[in-house]
Amino acid sequence: MKRIAALLGKELSDVRANPALFVPAVITGVVSIVMPFLIAVAVPYVTGERLSDSSDFRIALEMYREQPATRQLDAEGAIQAMIFQQFLILLVLTPVAGAMSVAAYAVVGEKQARTLEPLLATPITTFELLAAKVLGALIPGIILVAGCFALYVAGAIVFAHAGVYRTLFFPRALLTIFLLGPLAALAALQMAVCVSSRVNDARSAQQIGALVILPISALLVAEFTNNFQLTSAVILQICAALAALNLALMTIGIRLFDRESILTRWK
């Protein structure tokens, strides 16, 4: 654990020295925060038309108002709460984007800077090395999404109808942000680490890690088309599957990380 902690400190120091790595994640976070407020608050204010008057939202409103915790909201507030809940899935992409950028740089960047070879020559095990690099990418991503979520809640308090912000503390919302998000980011960055150990281009690793974005986007589309409801139970099932996937990816990553090849044949 001491060697992992020492290497983790080095990884976090490298991340602080390269803030540009988080540009894609910050852009994703800004878009994820702004979009629901445009739809739920800005557009009705500019047009002068209430969302609750739209036939497109009536069926969804009836389904959402069936939940006991939202019955105290008026019709407009219930629709706003529904929109904010659905866009939380988009906010999950923030730690995924941040983790992929950092994880790819953590291996490919060190290979290009010739700082990985001395590290591999030490007694540190492959598991310790990968664990430190994975945590070094995951922790900043979690901090970033926690900050985005705080801004999301603050915006709901200021701009949305009274009581809407409370729905962002429902188990469904908290599980989405603080369990589904980190597990999805962990899967993405482990894919990026696996690939970056065999390639010389960080973009290749990021593209492979982006495969995690596709099912998350599918969940968002399914919720907006009312073909699927992401309940707390469903989120827990998805998280269990992601946890199993992460264990498998860690095992694969250890096997794929060829220390000898990097030390003797990488150019």
C-alpha positions in Angstrom: 0.0 0.0 0.0 2.9 2.4 0.7 4.2 2.0 -2.8 0.7 2.5 -4.3 0.3 5.7 -2.1 3.7 7.0 -3.2 3.0 6.4 -6.8 -0.5 7.8 -6.5 1.0 11.0 -5.1 3.3 11.3 -8.1 0.3 10.7 -10.5 -1.8 13.4 -8.8 1.2 15.8 -8.9 1.5 15.1 -12.7 -2.2 15.8 -13.2 -2.0 19.1 -11.3 0.9 20.1 -13.6 -1.2 19.4 -16.7 -4.6 21.0 -16.2 -5.3 20.9 -19.9 -6.0 17.2 -19.5 -9.4 18.2 -18.0 -10.6 20.5 -20.8 -12.8 17.7 -22.4 -14.3 16.8 -19.0 -14.9 20.5 -18.1 -16.7 21.1 -21.5 -18.8 17.9 -20.9 -19.7 19.1 -17.4 -20.7 22.6 -18.6 -22.9 21.2 -21.4 -24.4 18.7 -18.9 -25.3 21.4 -16.5 -26.5 24.1 -19.0 -28.7 21.9 -21.2 -31.4 21.0 -18.6 -31.7 24.6 -17.5 -32.1 25.7 -21.0 -34.9 23.2 -21.6 -36.6 23.4 -18.2 -36.2 27.1 -17.3 -34.9 29.3 -20.1 -37.1 28.2 -23.0 -40.4 28.5 -21.0 -39.3 31.9 -19.7 -38.4 33.2 -23.2 -41.5 31.8 -25.0 -43.9 32.5 -22.1 -45.3 28.9 -22.4 -45.3 26.6 -19.5 -43.9 23.1 -19.9 -47.0 21.7 -18.2 -49.1 23.0 -21.0 -47.3 21.0 -23.6 -49.0 17.7 -24.7 -45.5 16.2 -25.2 -44.9 16.3 -21.4 -48.4 15.3 -20.1 -47.9 11.5 -20.3 -44.5 11.8 -18.8 -45.8 14.1 -16.1 -48.5 11.6 -15.1 -45.9 8.8 -14.8 -43.6 11.0 -12.8 -46.2 12.4 -10.4 -47.1 8.8 -9.4 -44.0 8.8 -7.2 -45.0 9.8 -3.6 -41.9 12.0 -3.1 -42.9 14.3 -6.0 -46.6 14.7 -5.3 -46.1 17.9 -3.4 -44.7 19.6 -6.5 -46.9 21.5 -8.9 -47.2 20.4 -12.5 -44.4 22.7 -13.7 -42.1 21.7 -10.9 -42.7 18.0 -11.5 -41.7 18.4 -15.1 -38.6 20.4 -14.2 -37.7 17.7 -11.7 -38.1 15.0 -14.3 -35.9 16.8 -16.8 -33.2 17.4 -14.1 -33.3 13.7 -13.1 -33.0 12.6 -16.7 -30.0 14.8 -17.5 -28.1 13.4 -14.5 -27.2 10.6 -16.9 -25.4 13.1 -19.1 -23.5 14.4 -16.1 -22.1 10.9 -15.7 -20.1 11.4 -18.8 -18.0 14.1 -17.0 -15.9 11.7 -14.9 -15.7 9.3 -17.9 -14.2 12.1 -20.1 -11.8 13.2 -17.4 -10.7 9.7 -16.6 -10.0 8.7 -20.2 -7.8 11.8 -20.8 -5.8 11.3 -17.6 -5.4 7.5 -18.0 -4.2 7.7 -21.5 -1.7 10.4 -20.7 -0.5 8.5 -17.6 0.9 5.6 -19.7 1.5 7.0 -23.2 2.7 10.3 -21.8 5.3 8.6 -19.6 6.4 6.4 -22.4 6.9 9.4 -24.7 8.8 11.3 -21.9 10.9 8.2 -21.2 9.9 8.3 -17.5 8.1 5.0 -17.5 11.2 2.8 -18.0 12.9 3.8 -14.7 9.6 3.1 -12.9 9.2 -0.3 -14.4 12.8 -1.2 -13.3 11.8 -0.8 -9.7 10.4 -3.7 -7.6 6.8 -2.3 -7.9 4.4 -4.9 -9.1 2.2 -4.5 -12.2 -0.9 -4.5 -10.0 0.5 -1.7 -7.8 1.5 0.3 -10.9 -1.9 0.0 -12.6 -3.8 0.6 -9.4 -1.9 3.9 -8.8 -2.5 5.0 -12.3 -6.1 4.1 -12.3 -6.7 5.9 -9.0 -4.7 8.8 -10.1 -7.2 9.3 -13.0 -10.3 8.3 -11.1 -10.0 10.6 -8.1 -9.8 13.9 -10.1 -12.8 12.7 -12.2 -14.8 12.0 -9.0 -13.9 15.4 -7.6 -14.9 17.1 -10.8 -18.3 15.4 -11.0 -18.9 16.2 -7.4 -18.3 19.9 -8.1 -20.5 19.8 -11.2 -23.3 18.1 -9.1 -23.0 20.9 -6.5 -23.4 23.5 -9.2 -26.3 21.5 -10.6 -28.1 21.5 -7.2 -27.3 25.2 -6.6 -28.8 26.1 -10.0 -31.9 24.1 -9.2 -32.3 26.0 -5.9 -31.9 29.4 -7.6 -33.8 28.9 -10.9 -36.2 26.0 -10.6 -39.6 25.8 -8.9 -39.6 25.5 -5.1 -38.8 22.0 -3.9 -37.4 20.7 -7.2 -33.8 20.6 -5.9 -34.9 18.1 -3.3 -35.5 15.5 -6.0 -31.8 15.6 -6.8 -31.1 14.0 -3.4 -33.4 11.0 -4.1 -31.6 7.6 -4.0 -31.9 7.4 -7.8 -30.0 10.7 -8.3 -27.3 10.0 -5.7 -26.7 6.4 -7.0 -26.4 7.8 -10.6 -23.8 10.4 -9.7 -21.8 8.8 -6.9 -22.0 5.1 -7.9 -22.8 4.7 -11.6 -20.6 7.6 -12.6 -17.4 6.4 -10.8 -17.9 2.8 -11.9 -18.4 3.9 -15.5 -15.4 6.1 -15.3 -13.4 3.3 -13.8 -14.3 1.0 -16.7 -13.4 3.6 -19.3 -10.1 4.4 -17.8 -9.1 0.8 -17.4 -9.8 0.2 -21.1 -7.7 3.3 -21.8 -4.8 2.0 -19.6 -5.0 -1.5 -21.2 -4.8 0.0 -24.7 -2.2 2.7 -23.9 0.2 0.1 -22.6 0.4 -1.3 -26.2 0.2 1.9 -28.3 2.1 5.1 -28.7 -0.8 7.4 -29.3 -3.0 8.6 -26.5 -5.9 9.2 -28.8 -6.1 5.5 -29.6 -6.5 4.7 -26.0 -9.1 7.5 -25.5 -11.2 6.2 -28.5 -11.3 2.7 -27.0 -12.3 4.0 -23.6 -15.1 6.1 -25.3 -16.9 2.8 -25.9 -18.3 3.2 -22.4 -20.1 6.4 -23.5 -22.3 4.5 -26.0 -24.4 2.6 -23.5 -24.7 5.6 -21.2 -26.0 7.6 -24.2 -28.4 4.8 -24.9 -29.8 5.1 -21.4 -30.3 8.8 -21.9 -32.1 8.4 -25.2 -34.3 5.6 -23.8 -35.4 7.7 -20.8 -36.2 10.7 -23.0 -38.3 8.5 -25.4 -40.1 7.0 -22.3 -39.1 3.5 -23.4 -37.2 2.9 -20.3 -37.3 4.1 -16.7 -34.0 4.2 -14.8 -35.0 3.2 -11.3 -32.8 2.8 -8.3 -33.1 -1.0 -8.6 -32.0 -0.8 -12.3 -29.1 1.4 -11.4 -27.9 -1.0 -8.8 -28.1 -3.9 -11.3 -26.1 -1.8 -13.8 -23.5 -1.0 -11.1 -23.2 -4.7 -10.2 -22.4 -5.5 -13.9 -19.9 -2.6 -14.1 -18.2 -3.8 -10.9 -17.8 -7.3 -12.4 -16.5 -5.7 -15.7 -14.0 -3.6 -13.7 -12.6 -6.7 -12.0 -12.3 -8.4 -15.3 -10.6 -5.4 -16.9 -8.1 -5.2 -14.1 -7.2 -8.8 -14.6 -6.8 -8.3 -18.3 -4.8 -5.1 -17.8 -2.3 -6.9 -15.6 -1.8 -9.6 -18.2 -1.6 -7.1 -21.2 0.9 -4.8 -19.5 4.1 -6.3 -20.9 6.9 -4.7 -18.8 9.7 -6.4 -20.6 8.4 -5.2 -24.0 8.3 -1.6 -22.7 11.7 -1.8 -21.2 13.5 -3.4 -24.1 11.7 -2.9 -27.3 9.5 0.2 -27.1 10.6 3.1 -29.3 
